[in-house]
Amino acid sequence: MEVIKNNKIKIEKGERNLIMLPDLIYERLLSLNFRQNSQWNRSYSMIDCIMASAQKKKVPAGAFVAIPSDYWSALYGSHYFDGLGPLIDVGIVESINSYSNNPSNSYCKRYRLNNDLFTENLIKIRYSEEEVVDSNKFNKHSVPLRGFLKKYMDSLYKKIDIDMVGTELRIKSYLDSGEYEKKIKFDDEILERNSIEVDYSNIHPSAKRDVKTTTKKALEAAENNNKNLIEDKRKFIVQNKETYLKHKRENLTFRYLTAAHKIKDKIFYSKRGKKERRIHHNLTSFPSILLPYITLNGEHLSSIDLANSHFVVLADLIECGYFHKYLDPNFPWLAYKTKVYEGCYTIGKDPNSILKDSNSKYEVPELIKPKSNFISYSDITLPSKLLWKMLGITDTIPVDLKIFIQHARLGTFYKFIQDKLGLPSESEAKILCFELFYSKRRYQSHYKKLIKQELPNLVKIIDAYKKDNKDKKFSIDLQRRESEIFIDTILTTLIKKGFHVFSKHDSILCPRSEKEAVEKIIKEILANELGRCKLRAEDYDID
């Protein structure tokens, strides 16, 4: 693995970015003999766009990724093909038709970089993005950070560094060991499912992609074409095993080195999701095997994270009664109006009063804190956590949900599912659990039926919520509630107290010297927000 650190193209003023290009792709680019720096910058940016889209959508290594024309136009203007066409002509970029039924995507194709040009010898390219149109209006999912969070992140970036010598050695040793192969499944190693989406484009470029089928039929198609069925991060593709592993290694080399060099060259980004409200930055998707080589203020990092966070959040919401209407439709709901007052939901007209419900002997707490979209924006009728407990609602929760809540809070839910379903590992159990969260409610796999046998009311409330609020809303609302806790409460509190911390979805990264104090504050906040739960602390040490 060789990294050539200087490219010959002059960088003009403008926003900088960085990409690691395989040397063969760079040689093809040179054959275009561009005369203007803007042409070079646009070519680098378009190649980066294809690779970033593949990474974001987690497509299998070497697979085509769908990019609608609207997105290309938002980035590079209506004449985007003037820049994309030459890349296709010299064989750097490959394209196949893939027309979308989405009304917002009037025209869509799939793209990938030519797999035959990928090598592990990479050239570091610095380029300007001044030719790129601002795509924030098109981006429906995230916006750049603003206000005090942006100022804080910008100040923290200045204190980050990375050991590139150690990083490059670690990448090479990781890839040479074949450790990454353990996360990929081939043929009979794949659990039987009756509804998966498979990319068949490697059988023939005109073959259908994302075909909904069963593992049995996909295995037959792979065998008939002398290829393998491959599962990588819950994505399925038909490809030759040796070819796929080669593509995977080359893609990991590209991705890991690009991420590392961006930190070394101080090229940072930070944005926040519009729906789930998560913060995304360089370290949220940074390879975990390389975290030991990152320093903040000259110190190595530690992380404190919440074990199976989504399930703990769900367990807390169940105990709060947010799903009780799906369990007991005859439950006597308290009928009172609420309104928004200074950011919180307040009972009654007078925010200083504590009202008594006419049908209950219990006092209604003054403020009800909003929890994502599990409470509607106005006119809600759900009591607070305290009131549910006073009413004895937790005593009416079915036994199977109590079992779920217990294992979620202890951090043993994956182990519980593994044992009950006879799965080979906890990682397999985790995949099935997340399928339950992220799949459509009508998705009925063999393993979902087994989970339903053990936890019928858990599956019932998840499917019922999806039916009432659309399938994607369930996982988005859980992520939003998680963000309320880890960003709006934990991260904000730690920043105000002067700690140097990064949020990483359900965890916090901090310098080693601040670990003990940070962990104490996180425990206190989580105890208040979620009750009993399990934290895991880890120091990122160099092997």
C-alpha positions in Angstrom: 0.0 0.0 0.0 1.6 3.2 -1.2 0.3 6.7 -0.7 1.6 9.4 -3.1 0.9 12.6 -1.2 1.2 15.3 -3.8 -0.9 15.9 -6.9 0.1 18.2 -9.7 -3.1 20.2 -9.9 -3.0 23.7 -8.3 -5.7 24.4 -5.8 -7.3 27.8 -6.2 -9.1 29.7 -3.5 -12.3 28.1 -2.3 -13.6 25.4 0.1 -11.1 22.6 0.2 -11.8 18.9 0.1 -9.7 15.8 -0.2 -10.0 12.4 -2.0 -7.7 9.4 -2.3 -7.6 8.2 -5.9 -6.3 4.9 -7.1 -3.3 5.5 -9.3 -4.9 3.9 -12.4 -7.9 6.2 -12.1 -5.6 9.2 -11.8 -3.7 8.1 -15.0 -7.0 8.0 -16.9 -7.9 11.5 -15.6 -4.5 12.8 -16.9 -5.4 11.5 -20.3 -8.3 14.0 -20.5 -5.7 16.7 -20.4 -8.0 19.4 -18.9 -6.8 22.9 -19.4 -8.7 24.6 -16.6 -8.5 24.0 -12.9 -12.3 24.1 -12.7 -12.5 21.0 -14.9 -10.1 19.1 -12.6 -11.9 20.2 -9.5 -15.3 19.1 -10.9 -13.9 15.7 -12.0 -12.5 15.1 -8.5 -15.7 16.2 -6.9 -17.9 14.0 -9.1 -15.8 10.9 -8.4 -16.0 11.8 -4.7 -19.8 12.1 -5.0 -20.1 8.6 -6.4 -18.0 7.1 -3.7 -19.7 9.1 -0.9 -23.1 8.1 -2.2 -22.1 4.4 -2.2 -20.8 4.7 1.4 -23.8 6.6 2.6 -26.3 4.1 1.1 -24.0 1.2 2.3 -24.1 -0.5 -1.1 -21.9 -3.6 -1.4 -18.4 -3.1 -2.5 -18.2 -2.6 -6.3 -21.9 -2.2 -6.7 -23.8 0.5 -8.6 -25.4 3.3 -6.6 -28.5 5.2 -7.7 -28.0 8.9 -8.1 -30.9 10.9 -9.5 -30.4 13.7 -12.1 -31.9 16.2 -9.7 -29.1 15.6 -7.3 -26.4 16.0 -10.0 -28.1 19.2 -11.1 -28.3 20.5 -7.5 -24.5 19.9 -7.2 -23.2 20.9 -10.6 -26.0 22.7 -12.4 -28.2 21.6 -15.3 -25.2 21.0 -17.5 -23.6 18.5 -15.1 -23.1 15.9 -17.9 -20.5 18.1 -19.4 -18.3 17.1 -16.5 -19.7 13.5 -16.0 -19.6 12.5 -19.7 -15.8 12.6 -20.1 -15.4 10.4 -17.0 -17.7 7.9 -18.6 -16.0 8.2 -22.0 -12.6 7.2 -20.6 -14.0 4.4 -18.5 -13.5 5.9 -15.1 -17.2 5.9 -14.4 -19.6 3.2 -15.4 -23.4 3.8 -15.7 -26.5 1.7 -16.2 -30.2 2.8 -16.4 -32.2 2.6 -13.2 -35.4 4.7 -13.5 -37.0 5.6 -10.2 -40.8 5.6 -9.5 -40.3 8.4 -6.9 -42.1 11.5 -8.2 -39.2 13.7 -6.9 -36.7 11.8 -9.0 -37.7 12.4 -12.6 -34.7 10.6 -14.0 -32.2 8.3 -12.3 -29.3 6.1 -13.2 -26.8 4.0 -11.3 -23.1 4.7 -11.2 -19.9 3.2 -10.0 -16.2 3.7 -10.5 -14.6 1.1 -12.8 -13.7 -1.8 -10.5 -10.8 -2.8 -12.8 -9.1 0.5 -12.1 -9.1 0.1 -8.3 -5.7 -0.5 -6.7 -4.3 0.0 -3.2 -1.8 2.5 -4.5 -3.6 5.8 -3.8 -2.8 9.4 -4.6 -4.0 12.1 -2.2 -5.9 14.8 -4.1 -6.7 18.1 -2.6 -9.3 20.0 -4.6 -11.6 23.1 -4.4 -15.3 22.8 -4.3 -16.0 26.3 -5.5 -17.5 24.9 -8.7 -20.1 22.9 -6.7 -23.5 24.4 -6.3 -24.9 24.6 -2.7 -27.1 21.5 -2.5 -28.6 22.3 1.0 -31.9 23.1 -0.7 -32.0 19.6 -2.3 -30.7 17.8 0.8 -33.9 16.8 2.7 -32.0 14.9 5.4 -29.4 17.2 7.0 -28.3 20.8 7.4 -24.9 22.3 8.5 -24.6 23.0 12.2 -25.2 26.5 13.3 -25.0 28.6 16.4 -23.0 27.7 19.5 -22.7 24.0 18.4 -20.9 25.0 15.2 -18.6 27.4 17.1 -17.8 24.6 19.6 -17.2 22.0 16.9 -14.9 24.4 15.0 -12.9 25.1 18.1 -12.6 21.4 18.9 -11.4 20.5 15.4 -8.3 22.6 15.9 -7.3 20.3 18.8 -7.5 17.0 16.9 -4.6 15.2 15.4 -3.8 11.7 14.0 -0.7 9.5 13.8 -0.6 8.8 10.1 2.3 6.4 10.3 0.5 4.2 12.8 -2.8 4.6 11.0 -1.3 3.3 7.7 0.4 0.4 9.4 -2.8 -0.5 11.2 -4.9 -0.4 8.0 -2.4 -2.8 6.3 -2.3 -5.2 9.2 -6.1 -5.2 9.4 -6.5 -6.0 5.7 -3.7 -8.5 5.6 -5.2 -10.4 8.5 -8.4 -10.9 6.7 -10.3 -9.8 9.8 -12.8 -7.8 7.7 -13.9 -11.0 6.0 -15.4 -12.3 9.2 -18.2 -9.7 8.9 -19.2 -10.9 5.4 -21.4 -14.0 4.8 -21.4 -16.2 1.8 -24.0 -18.7 0.5 -25.0 -21.1 3.2 -23.7 -18.9 6.0 -26.6 -16.5 5.3 -29.6 -16.9 7.5 -32.7 -18.0 5.6 -35.1 -15.1 4.9 -38.2 -14.9 2.8 -37.9 -11.2 1.9 -34.6 -9.7 0.9 -33.4 -7.3 -1.9 -30.6 -8.6 -4.1 -28.4 -6.8 -6.6 -28.1 -9.0 -9.6 -26.2 -6.5 -11.8 -23.0 -8.5 -11.7 -24.7 -11.4 -13.5 -25.3 -9.0 -16.4 -25.4 -5.1 -16.5 -29.0 -5.2 -17.8 -30.1 -7.6 -15.0 -32.5 -6.3 -12.4 -31.2 -4.8 -9.2 -32.8 -4.7 -5.7 -35.0 -7.6 -6.6 -37.2 -8.6 -3.8 -36.9 -12.4 -3.4 -36.0 -15.1 -0.9 -32.5 -16.3 0.1 -33.4 -19.7 -1.4 -34.2 -18.2 -4.9 -31.2 -15.9 -4.7 -28.9 -18.8 -3.9 -30.2 -20.7 -6.9 -29.6 -17.7 -9.2 -26.1 -17.3 -7.9 -25.3 -21.0 -8.4 -26.8 -21.1 -11.9 -24.4 -18.2 -12.9 -21.4 -19.7 -11.1 -21.3 -16.9 -8.5 -21.9 -16.5 -4.8 -24.7 -14.9 -2.8 -23.0 -12.4 -0.5 -24.4 -10.5 2.5 -22.5 -7.5 3.7 -24.1 -5.2 6.4 -27.6 -6.5 5.6 -27.1 -5.8 1.9 -27.2 -8.6 -0.7 -25.4 -9.0 -4.0 -24.6 -11.8 -6.4 -20.8 -11.8 -7.2 -17.8 -14.1 -7.3 -16.4 -14.4 -3.8 -12.8 -13.7 -4.6 -13.7 -10.7 -6.8 -15.9 -9.3 -4.1 -13.2 -9.6 -1.4 -10.8 -7.9 -3.7 -13.2 -5.0 -4.2 -14.0 -4.9 -0.5 -10.3 -4.6 0.4 -9.7 -1.9 -2.1 -12.8 0.0 -1.0 -11.8 -0.2 2.7 -8.3 1.1 1.8 -9.8 4.0 -0.1 -12.4 4.8 2.7 -10.0 4.4 5.7 -7.2 6.5 4.2 -9.5 9.2 3.0 -11.1 9.5 6.4 -7.7 9.6 8.1 -6.1 12.1 5.7 -9.1 14.5 6.1 -8.4 14.7 9.8 -4.7 15.1 9.2 -5.3 17.9 6.7 -8.0 19.6 8.9 -10.8 19.1 6.5 -13.8 18.7 8.7 -17.6 18.8 8.4 -20.5 18.8 10.8 -24.2 18.7 10.1 -27.4 17.6 11.8 -30.2 15.4 10.5 -33.5 17.1 10.0 -35.6 14.2 11.0 -33.7 12.1 13.5 -31.7 15.2 14.8 -28.4 13.2 15.0 -25.1 15.1 14.6 -22.9 13.8 11.8 -19.2 14.7 11.7 -15.8 13.2 10.8 -15.7 10.9 13.9 -19.3 9.6 13.7 -18.4 7.4 10.8 -14.7 7.1 11.5 -13.4 3.5 11.4 -13.2 2.2 15.0 -10.0 0.3 14.4 -8.3 3.7 13.8 -9.6 5.6 16.8 -6.6 4.7 18.9 -4.5 6.9 16.6 -6.6 10.0 17.1 -5.6 12.5 19.8 -7.5 15.4 21.3 -5.4 18.0 23.1 -2.6 15.5 22.8 -4.5 12.8 24.6 -5.9 9.5 23.4 -9.7 9.1 23.4 -12.2 7.1 25.5 -15.8 6.5 24.8 -18.9 6.0 27.0 -21.9 4.5 25.3 -25.3 3.2 26.2 -25.7 -0.5 25.6 -28.4 -1.4 23.0 -29.7 2.2 23.2 -32.7 2.0 20.9 -34.1 -0.9 23.0 -33.5 1.0 26.3 -35.3 4.0 24.8 -38.2 1.8 23.7 -38.3 0.1 27.1 -38.6 3.5 28.8 -41.4 4.6 26.4 -43.3 1.4 27.1 -43.0 1.9 30.9 -44.2 5.5 30.3 -47.4 4.2 28.7 -46.8 5.6 25.2 -47.8 2.3 23.6 -50.5 1.3 26.1 -53.4 2.2 23.7 -52.2 -0.7 21.5 -52.3 -3.1 24.5 -55.5 -2.1 26.2 -57.9 -0.1 24.1 -60.4 0.1 27.1 -57.9 1.8 29.4 -59.5 4.9 31.0 -57.4 7.7 29.4 -57.3 10.9 31.3 -59.1 13.6 29.3 -57.4 16.9 29.7 -56.1 19.5 27.3 -52.5 20.7 27.1 -50.7 23.6 25.5 -47.1 24.5 24.7 -45.6 26.8 27.3 -41.9 27.9 27.2 -40.9 24.8 25.3 -42.6 22.3 27.6 -46.2 20.9 27.6 -48.2 22.4 30.4 -51.4 21.1 32.0 -54.3 23.5 32.0 -54.4 27.2 31.4 -52.3 28.3 34.4 -48.7 27.1 34.1 -48.2 27.7 37.8 -51.0 25.5 38.9 -51.1 21.8 39.6 -54.5 20.6 38.6 -56.4 17.5 39.8 -58.1 15.3 37.3 -61.7 14.8 38.1 -61.5 11.1 37.5 -58.4 10.5 39.6 -57.3 11.1 43.1 -53.7 11.7 41.9 -52.2 15.1 41.3 -51.2 15.8 37.8 -47.5 17.0 37.5 -47.2 20.6 36.2 -44.9 20.0 33.2 -44.8 17.2 30.7 -41.6 17.1 28.7 -42.1 16.3 25.0 -40.6 13.1 23.8 -40.0 13.3 20.1 -43.1 12.4 18.0 -44.4 9.9 20.5 -46.4 12.8 21.8 -48.3 14.9 19.3 -47.5 18.5 18.9 -50.7 19.7 20.5 -53.8 18.6 22.4 -52.1 15.5 23.9 -53.7 13.3 26.5 -50.8 11.2 27.7 -49.9 11.4 31.4 -46.3 11.9 32.5 -44.0 9.0 33.6 -44.6 9.8 37.2 -48.4 9.7 36.8 -48.2 6.4 35.0 -46.3 4.9 37.8 -48.7 6.4 40.4 -51.6 4.8 38.4 -49.8 1.5 38.6 -49.5 1.3 34.8 -46.3 -0.7 35.0 -48.2 -3.4 36.8 -50.5 -3.9 33.8 -47.6 -4.4 31.3 -47.8 -7.9 29.8 -45.2 -10.4 31.0 -43.3 -10.6 27.7 -42.8 -6.9 27.6 -41.5 -6.9 31.2 -39.0 -9.6 30.0 -38.0 -7.3 27.1 -37.6 -4.3 29.4 -35.5 -6.2 31.8 -33.1 -7.5 29.2 -33.0 -4.1 27.4 -32.0 -2.3 30.6 -29.4 -4.9 31.5 -27.9 -4.8 28.0 -28.6 -8.5 27.4 -31.3 -8.3 24.9 -29.2 -9.6 21.9 -28.0 -12.5 24.0 -31.6 -13.3 25.0 -32.7 -13.4 21.3 -29.7 -15.4 20.4 -30.5 -18.1 23.0 -34.2 -18.2 22.3 -33.8 -18.5 18.5 -30.7 -20.7 18.6 -28.6 -18.3 16.6 -24.8 -18.7 16.1 -23.9 -15.3 17.5 -25.1 -12.1 19.2 -24.3 -10.2 16.0 -26.9 -12.4 14.1 -29.4 -11.6 16.8 -28.6 -7.9 16.5 -29.3 -8.0 12.7 -32.7 -9.6 13.3 -33.6 -7.2 16.0 -32.8 -4.2 13.8 -34.8 -5.8 11.0 -37.8 -5.8 13.4 -37.2 -2.0 13.9 -36.4 -0.9 10.4 -38.4 -3.3 8.2 -42.0 -2.6 7.0 -44.7 -3.8 9.3 -45.9 -6.3 6.6 -42.5 -7.9 6.5 -43.0 -11.4 7.9 -39.8 -13.4 8.0 -39.3 -16.7 9.6 -37.3 -15.1 12.4 -39.8 -12.4 13.0 -42.4 -15.1 13.6 -40.0 -16.7 16.1 -39.5 -13.4 17.9 -43.3 -12.9 17.9 -43.7 -16.3 19.6 -41.4 -15.2 22.5 -42.4 -11.5 22.6 -45.9 -11.2 21.0 -46.7 -7.8 22.5 -43.4 -6.3 21.5 -44.0 -7.1 17.8 -47.7 -6.0 18.3 -46.9 -2.5 19.5 -44.1 -1.9 16.9 -46.3 -3.0 14.0 -49.3 -1.0 15.4 -47.2 2.2 15.7 -45.9 1.7 12.2 -49.5 1.3 10.9 -50.6 4.6 12.6 -47.5 6.6 11.6 -45.9 4.9 8.5 -43.2 2.3 8.6 -40.1 4.6 8.8 -41.5 6.8 11.6 -40.9 4.2 14.3 -37.1 4.0 13.9 -36.9 7.8 13.2 -38.7 8.6 16.4 -36.5 6.4 18.4 -33.4 8.0 16.9 -34.9 11.4 17.6 -35.6 10.6 21.3 -32.0 9.2 21.5 -30.7 12.6 20.0 -32.8 14.5 22.6 -30.9 12.7 25.3 -27.4 12.5 23.9 -27.2 15.8 22.1 -29.7 18.3 23.5 -29.1 17.1 27.1 -25.9 15.2 27.6 -23.7 16.9 25.0 -25.0 20.4 25.8 -24.5 19.9 29.5 -20.9 18.6 29.0 -20.0 21.5 26.7 -21.3 24.1 29.3 -19.2 22.4 31.9 -16.1 22.9 29.8 -15.4 19.3 28.7 -13.9 18.5 25.3 -16.4 16.0 23.9 -17.9 14.6 20.7 -21.2 13.0 20.3 -21.3 9.7 18.4 -25.1 8.9 18.3 -25.5 6.8 21.4 -22.0 7.5 22.8 -19.7 10.3 23.9 -16.0 10.6 22.9 -13.7 12.5 25.3 -10.0 12.8 26.2 -8.7 10.1 28.6 -8.3 12.5 31.5 -11.9 13.6 31.3 -13.4 10.1 31.2 -14.3 9.6 34.9 -16.0 13.0 35.2 -17.8 12.7 31.9 -19.1 9.2 32.7 -20.4 10.4 36.1 -22.5 13.2 34.4 -23.8 10.8 31.7 -24.9 8.3 34.4 -26.8 11.0 36.3 -28.6 12.3 33.1 -29.4 8.8 31.8 -30.8 7.8 35.3 -33.1 10.8 35.1 -34.1 10.4 31.4 -34.3 6.6 31.1 -33.9 5.0 34.6 -31.8 1.9 34.9 -29.5 1.2 32.0 -26.0 -0.2 31.3 -23.1 2.0 30.2 -19.9 0.7 28.5 -16.7 2.6 28.8 -13.7 1.9 26.5 -10.2 3.3 26.2 -8.8 3.4 22.6 -5.3 2.1 23.1 -2.8 1.3 20.4 -2.2 -2.5 20.2 
